[in-house]
């Protein structure tokens, strides 16, 4: 049974609320719960209300447009504009009330959110810092039931995390190249064939890639001695050029890759749903080895 409690510290003179909550789940799973609409819709609203996403684009400059739907089917619209994202570390956003098309309702205050994630021995600690333009704005949000509603929503998330049997593994690397060049090396078949192997005794003799939502990719992975081989394939769920790729492998397991530019460097983070036949460590090591090989290949080819 979950015994985690939501702590809310009100600092009215400084127009700030600080919310601290620990969840009994790994950081990857908690991060997904806060950043993917399919999960947010399950827990964001306190019962008997529910959240219903109209659109979501979790990228810097993107937004989440959703409705809080009451038991009488009434809808109260809100929008979250994402201003800064550091994957698995934090994100910042502007939160506002609006109409169903995302036009701001100026009768209600706009708030600034900073949400930070930290792994702990027992799960993941989430710290939310909410600031307003005026004390009156903050007091209005509190009077509308923010404390009770957000606390109840955290209880919803506890239930979802406890029921979820999926486990996700994260691997990452930083490539010394621009995000545009890294994206090409990741997505073009002629490059994929050169790096898509975990060890030197394996290779990818051919690959095809239809890089669009609903498109399919396939890469033939074989031992060089011909003793074993298989097709690695999937269908794309989301593609945002130079930023994000999400797909489902054959069998339904989910994968998400993010590309974050930092000048002449690009951070590549790959999150994949674990399978049940091999240990988590073995899976992590295998995917990390391929990612390391990608970094080595990309940095070598881009110098030529």
Kinemage of the C-alpha trace (Angstrom):
@kinemage 1
@onewidth
@group {chain A} dominant
@subgroup {mainchain}
@vectorlist {calphas} color= white
{ca unk a 1} P 0.000 0.000 0.000
{ca unk a 2} L 1.286 3.436 -0.947
{ca unk a 3} L 1.937 5.737 2.023
{ca unk a 4} L 3.453 8.652 0.123
{ca unk a 5} L 2.008 12.047 0.992
{ca unk a 6} L 1.871 15.311 -0.917
{ca unk a 7} L 3.574 18.237 0.813
{ca unk a 8} L 2.493 21.750 -0.167
{ca unk a 9} L 4.350 24.806 1.129
{ca unk a 10} L 2.626 28.167 0.588
{ca unk a 11} L 4.821 31.268 0.379
{ca unk a 12} L 2.247 33.949 -0.357
{ca unk a 13} L 4.564 36.999 0.077
{ca unk a 14} L 6.858 35.576 -2.603
{ca unk a 15} L 3.917 34.431 -4.769
{ca unk a 16} L 5.069 30.811 -4.749
{ca unk a 17} L 3.776 27.319 -4.033
{ca unk a 18} L 6.153 24.387 -3.621
{ca unk a 19} L 4.752 20.880 -3.972
{ca unk a 20} L 6.870 17.845 -3.060
{ca unk a 21} L 5.763 14.282 -3.731
{ca unk a 22} L 7.552 10.943 -3.905
{ca unk a 23} L 6.240 8.122 -6.083
{ca unk a 24} L 7.143 4.459 -5.656
{ca unk a 25} L 8.274 3.951 -9.237
{ca unk a 26} L 11.470 4.455 -11.278
{ca unk a 27} L 12.200 7.851 -12.772
{ca unk a 28} L 11.556 6.727 -16.365
{ca unk a 29} L 8.017 5.636 -15.515
{ca unk a 30} L 7.207 8.747 -13.471
{ca unk a 31} L 8.591 11.012 -16.207
{ca unk a 32} L 6.338 9.358 -18.771
{ca unk a 33} L 3.350 9.786 -16.455
{ca unk a 34} L 3.943 13.560 -16.328
{ca unk a 35} L 4.755 14.064 -20.011
{ca unk a 36} L 2.551 11.721 -22.081
{ca unk a 37} L -1.096 12.584 -22.628
{ca unk a 38} L -2.273 8.965 -22.617
{ca unk a 39} L -1.107 8.660 -19.001
{ca unk a 40} L -1.914 12.220 -17.911
{ca unk a 41} L -5.531 11.690 -18.928
{ca unk a 42} L -5.734 8.842 -16.413
{ca unk a 43} L -4.626 10.774 -13.317
{ca unk a 44} L -4.446 14.571 -13.761
{ca unk a 45} L -8.022 15.322 -12.706
{ca unk a 46} L -9.359 14.641 -9.180
{ca unk a 47} L -12.302 12.242 -9.182
{ca unk a 48} L -15.090 12.360 -10.247
{ca unk a 49} L -13.610 14.700 -12.838
{ca unk a 50} L -11.407 13.426 -15.651
{ca unk a 51} L -8.828 14.963 -17.958
{ca unk a 52} L -9.301 14.742 -21.718
{ca unk a 53} L -6.494 15.751 -24.071
{ca unk a 54} L -7.277 17.525 -27.331
{ca unk a 55} L -3.664 18.014 -28.474
{ca unk a 56} L -0.224 17.553 -26.946
{ca unk a 57} L 3.267 18.264 -28.236
{ca unk a 58} L 5.812 17.775 -25.466
{ca unk a 59} L 8.664 19.798 -26.941
{ca unk a 60} L 10.084 23.222 -26.165
{ca unk a 61} L 7.621 25.626 -27.709
{ca unk a 62} L 4.941 22.931 -27.791
{ca unk a 63} L 1.802 22.745 -25.681
{ca unk a 64} L -0.800 20.533 -24.021
{ca unk a 65} L -4.430 21.522 -24.595
{ca unk a 66} L -6.883 19.599 -22.454
{ca unk a 67} L -10.269 19.773 -20.785
{ca unk a 68} L -11.231 18.990 -17.208
{ca unk a 69} L -14.498 17.119 -17.736
{ca unk a 70} L -17.064 17.099 -14.931
{ca unk a 71} L -19.543 14.339 -14.071
{ca unk a 72} L -22.212 16.387 -15.905
{ca unk a 73} L -19.948 16.393 -18.991
{ca unk a 74} L -19.144 20.103 -18.571
{ca unk a 75} L -15.708 21.082 -19.861
{ca unk a 76} L -13.228 23.568 -18.453
{ca unk a 77} L -10.294 24.084 -20.786
{ca unk a 78} L -6.644 24.656 -19.895
{ca unk a 79} L -3.372 24.913 -21.770
{ca unk a 80} L 0.230 24.230 -20.786
{ca unk a 81} L 2.929 25.919 -22.894
{ca unk a 82} L 6.281 24.161 -22.520
{ca unk a 83} L 9.193 26.594 -22.375
{ca unk a 84} L 12.111 24.392 -21.285
{ca unk a 85} L 12.649 20.625 -21.232
{ca unk a 86} L 15.604 18.676 -19.845
{ca unk a 87} L 14.621 15.052 -20.315
{ca unk a 88} L 14.373 13.053 -17.086
{ca unk a 89} L 15.540 16.102 -15.125
{ca unk a 90} L 12.962 18.894 -15.358
{ca unk a 91} L 10.578 20.878 -17.474
{ca unk a 92} L 9.151 24.401 -17.228
{ca unk a 93} L 5.842 25.673 -18.524
{ca unk a 94} L 3.199 28.387 -18.453
{ca unk a 95} L -0.199 27.167 -17.255
{ca unk a 96} L -3.355 29.050 -18.236
{ca unk a 97} L -7.111 28.742 -18.592
{ca unk a 98} L -8.487 29.000 -22.130
{ca unk a 99} L -11.248 28.044 -24.538
{ca unk a 100} L -11.347 24.826 -26.566
{ca unk a 101} L -9.111 26.425 -29.218
{ca unk a 102} L -6.419 27.428 -26.734
{ca unk a 103} L -7.273 31.135 -26.562
{ca unk a 104} L -6.475 32.453 -23.099
{ca unk a 105} L -9.231 33.261 -20.616
{ca unk a 106} L -7.994 36.418 -18.898
{ca unk a 107} L -10.461 36.039 -16.042
{ca unk a 108} L -8.068 33.524 -14.499
{ca unk a 109} L -4.362 33.890 -13.666
{ca unk a 110} L -1.507 32.392 -15.633
{ca unk a 111} L 1.027 30.455 -13.562
{ca unk a 112} L 4.652 29.475 -14.139
{ca unk a 113} L 5.538 25.857 -13.355
{ca unk a 114} L 8.910 24.214 -12.826
{ca unk a 115} L 8.765 20.441 -12.336
{ca unk a 116} L 11.920 18.578 -11.243
{ca unk a 117} L 12.503 14.815 -11.057
{ca unk a 118} L 15.045 13.055 -8.862
{ca unk a 119} L 15.693 9.329 -8.396
{ca unk a 120} L 15.644 8.090 -4.792
{ca unk a 121} L 16.249 4.737 -3.132
{ca unk a 122} L 12.513 4.070 -2.983
{ca unk a 123} L 11.360 5.662 -6.243
{ca unk a 124} L 11.214 9.166 -7.683
{ca unk a 125} L 10.874 12.536 -5.969
{ca unk a 126} L 8.959 15.200 -7.881
{ca unk a 127} L 9.253 18.847 -6.850
{ca unk a 128} L 6.865 21.362 -8.392
{ca unk a 129} L 7.486 25.090 -7.989
{ca unk a 130} L 4.530 27.262 -9.006
{ca unk a 131} L 4.801 31.046 -9.171
{ca unk a 132} L 2.261 33.748 -10.011
{ca unk a 133} L 2.445 37.395 -11.065
{ca unk a 134} L 0.646 38.663 -7.962
{ca unk a 135} L -0.299 37.473 -4.487
{ca unk a 136} L -3.953 37.826 -5.443
{ca unk a 137} L -3.461 35.426 -8.364
{ca unk a 138} L -1.936 32.803 -6.091
{ca unk a 139} L -4.644 33.209 -3.474
{ca unk a 140} L -7.283 32.800 -6.183
{ca unk a 141} L -5.825 29.487 -7.331
{ca unk a 142} L -5.662 28.228 -3.742
{ca unk a 143} L -9.279 29.296 -3.150
{ca unk a 144} L -10.318 27.314 -6.242
{ca unk a 145} L -9.223 24.109 -4.488
{ca unk a 146} L -5.736 23.602 -5.908
{ca unk a 147} L -4.343 21.867 -2.806
{ca unk a 148} L -7.129 19.331 -2.494
{ca unk a 149} L -7.360 18.669 -6.211
{ca unk a 150} L -3.625 18.222 -6.831
{ca unk a 151} L -3.292 15.957 -3.792
{ca unk a 152} L -6.147 13.764 -5.028
{ca unk a 153} L -4.594 13.609 -8.481
{ca unk a 154} L -1.332 12.345 -6.973
{ca unk a 155} L -3.308 9.547 -5.370
{ca unk a 156} L -4.655 8.653 -8.812
{ca unk a 157} L -1.100 8.495 -10.132
{ca unk a 158} L -0.046 6.216 -7.276
{ca unk a 159} L -2.728 3.737 -8.335
{ca unk a 160} L -1.674 3.824 -11.983
{ca unk a 161} L 2.005 3.325 -11.169
{ca unk a 162} L 1.209 0.393 -8.880
{ca unk a 163} L -0.947 -1.327 -11.507
{ca unk a 164} L 1.418 -0.758 -14.408
{ca unk a 165} L 3.488 -3.843 -15.135
{ca unk a 166} L 5.595 -2.207 -17.815
{ca unk a 167} L 9.232 -1.454 -17.118
{ca unk a 168} L 11.258 1.048 -19.124
{ca unk a 169} L 15.005 1.306 -19.530
{ca unk a 170} L 16.933 4.449 -20.448
{ca unk a 171} L 20.233 4.638 -22.332
{ca unk a 172} L 21.889 7.816 -23.549
{ca unk a 173} L 24.944 9.343 -25.128
{ca unk a 174} L 26.243 12.721 -26.308
{ca unk a 175} L 27.483 12.990 -29.887
{ca unk a 176} L 29.946 15.702 -30.862
{ca unk a 177} L 27.951 16.882 -33.855
{ca unk a 178} L 25.002 19.111 -34.701
{ca unk a 179} L 21.508 17.717 -34.214
{ca unk a 180} L 20.814 17.928 -37.971
{ca unk a 181} L 23.776 15.662 -38.773
{ca unk a 182} L 23.024 13.301 -35.901
{ca unk a 183} L 19.428 12.989 -37.119
{ca unk a 184} L 20.627 12.008 -40.602
{ca unk a 185} L 22.958 9.348 -39.226
{ca unk a 186} L 20.130 7.944 -37.108
{ca unk a 187} L 17.446 7.846 -39.793
{ca unk a 188} L 19.018 7.230 -43.216
{ca unk a 189} L 19.323 3.485 -44.111
{ca unk a 190} L 22.817 3.878 -45.576
{ca unk a 191} L 23.983 5.085 -42.161
{ca unk a 192} L 21.879 2.673 -40.086
{ca unk a 193} L 23.622 -0.253 -41.777
{ca unk a 194} L 26.977 1.025 -40.506
{ca unk a 195} L 26.241 1.392 -36.776
{ca unk a 196} L 23.275 -0.813 -35.874
{ca unk a 197} L 25.145 -3.575 -34.027
{ca unk a 198} L 26.188 -4.154 -30.436
{ca unk a 199} L 29.455 -5.979 -31.208
{ca unk a 200} L 31.902 -6.398 -34.081
{ca unk a 201} L 30.733 -9.941 -34.871
{ca unk a 202} L 27.266 -8.662 -35.822
{ca unk a 203} L 26.151 -6.412 -38.666
{ca unk a 204} L 23.094 -4.972 -40.418
{ca unk a 205} L 23.319 -6.018 -44.103
{ca unk a 206} L 20.261 -3.973 -45.129
{ca unk a 207} L 17.727 -1.525 -43.731
{ca unk a 208} L 14.578 0.297 -44.870
{ca unk a 209} L 13.022 3.310 -43.191
{ca unk a 210} L 9.704 5.025 -43.954
{ca unk a 211} L 10.160 7.907 -41.506
{ca unk a 212} L 6.619 9.228 -40.949
{ca unk a 213} L 3.770 8.631 -38.531
{ca unk a 214} L 2.345 5.247 -39.491
{ca unk a 215} L 5.465 4.418 -41.503
{ca unk a 216} L 7.425 1.215 -40.959
{ca unk a 217} L 11.118 0.577 -40.508
{ca unk a 218} L 12.989 -2.690 -40.732
{ca unk a 219} L 16.643 -3.535 -40.172
{ca unk a 220} L 18.078 -6.999 -40.754
{ca unk a 221} L 20.468 -7.860 -37.908
{ca unk a 222} L 22.718 -10.911 -38.355
{ca unk a 223} L 25.763 -12.585 -36.915
{ca unk a 224} L 28.578 -12.235 -39.449
{ca unk a 225} L 29.142 -16.012 -39.461
{ca unk a 226} L 25.513 -16.526 -40.508
{ca unk a 227} L 24.622 -18.525 -37.399
{ca unk a 228} L 21.705 -16.311 -36.373
{ca unk a 229} L 19.715 -13.308 -37.499
{ca unk a 230} L 16.418 -11.483 -37.123
{ca unk a 231} L 14.425 -8.543 -38.438
{ca unk a 232} L 14.198 -5.566 -36.078
{ca unk a 233} L 11.116 -3.637 -37.104
{ca unk a 234} L 8.380 -1.318 -35.891
{ca unk a 235} L 5.828 1.350 -36.803
{ca unk a 236} L 6.248 5.044 -36.019
{ca unk a 237} L 3.808 6.744 -33.624
{ca unk a 238} L 5.456 10.177 -33.590
{ca unk a 239} L 8.165 11.897 -35.616
{ca unk a 240} L 9.364 15.460 -34.951
{ca unk a 241} L 12.367 16.223 -37.143
{ca unk a 242} L 15.607 16.745 -35.200
{ca unk a 243} L 13.756 16.330 -31.886
{ca unk a 244} L 11.855 13.123 -31.279
{ca unk a 245} L 11.031 9.659 -32.615
{ca unk a 246} L 8.517 7.296 -31.002
{ca unk a 247} L 7.558 3.860 -32.287
{ca unk a 248} L 6.220 0.469 -31.314
{ca unk a 249} L 8.255 -2.603 -32.043
{ca unk a 250} L 6.673 -5.730 -33.453
{ca unk a 251} L 4.825 -7.122 -30.452
{ca unk a 252} L 3.817 -3.687 -29.168
{ca unk a 253} L 6.755 -2.655 -26.971
{ca unk a 254} L 7.297 1.108 -26.962
{ca unk a 255} L 10.447 3.088 -27.757
{ca unk a 256} L 11.064 6.838 -27.604
{ca unk a 257} L 14.233 8.650 -28.701
{ca unk a 258} L 14.867 12.334 -28.032
{ca unk a 259} L 17.518 14.510 -29.632
{ca unk a 260} L 18.551 17.611 -27.678
{ca unk a 261} L 20.820 20.153 -29.333
{ca unk a 262} L 23.510 21.978 -27.379
{ca unk a 263} L 25.525 23.872 -29.948
{ca unk a 264} L 27.916 21.444 -31.624
{ca unk a 265} L 26.794 18.583 -29.372
{ca unk a 266} L 23.633 16.491 -29.409
{ca unk a 267} L 22.320 14.449 -26.501
{ca unk a 268} L 20.502 11.298 -27.586
{ca unk a 269} L 18.247 9.636 -25.000
{ca unk a 270} L 16.564 6.335 -25.810
{ca unk a 271} L 13.809 4.923 -23.576
{ca unk a 272} L 12.535 1.449 -24.369
{ca unk a 273} L 10.026 -0.914 -22.857
{ca unk a 274} L 11.782 -3.955 -21.447
{ca unk a 275} L 10.951 -7.513 -22.501
{ca unk a 276} L 10.609 -10.355 -20.017
{ca unk a 277} L 12.977 -13.023 -21.345
{ca unk a 278} L 16.302 -11.341 -20.528
{ca unk a 279} L 17.475 -9.449 -17.462
{ca unk a 280} L 17.123 -5.675 -17.347
{ca unk a 281} L 20.899 -5.338 -17.063
{ca unk a 282} L 21.489 -7.458 -20.159
{ca unk a 283} L 18.947 -5.439 -22.134
{ca unk a 284} L 20.385 -2.127 -20.958
{ca unk a 285} L 23.927 -3.196 -21.826
{ca unk a 286} L 22.884 -4.347 -25.300
{ca unk a 287} L 21.024 -1.185 -26.230
{ca unk a 288} L 23.754 0.990 -24.721
{ca unk a 289} L 26.373 -0.857 -26.777
{ca unk a 290} L 24.464 -0.076 -29.980
{ca unk a 291} L 24.104 3.551 -28.915
{ca unk a 292} L 27.830 3.737 -28.168
{ca unk a 293} L 28.498 2.316 -31.621
{ca unk a 294} L 26.228 4.974 -33.117
{ca unk a 295} L 28.203 7.730 -31.355
{ca unk a 296} L 31.500 6.294 -32.592
{ca unk a 297} L 30.265 5.972 -36.154
{ca unk a 298} L 28.562 9.378 -36.284
{ca unk a 299} L 31.574 11.249 -34.925
{ca unk a 300} L 33.896 9.411 -37.349
{ca unk a 301} L 31.802 9.807 -40.505
{ca unk a 302} L 30.997 13.445 -39.834
{ca unk a 303} L 34.676 14.322 -39.643
{ca unk a 304} L 35.332 13.024 -43.141
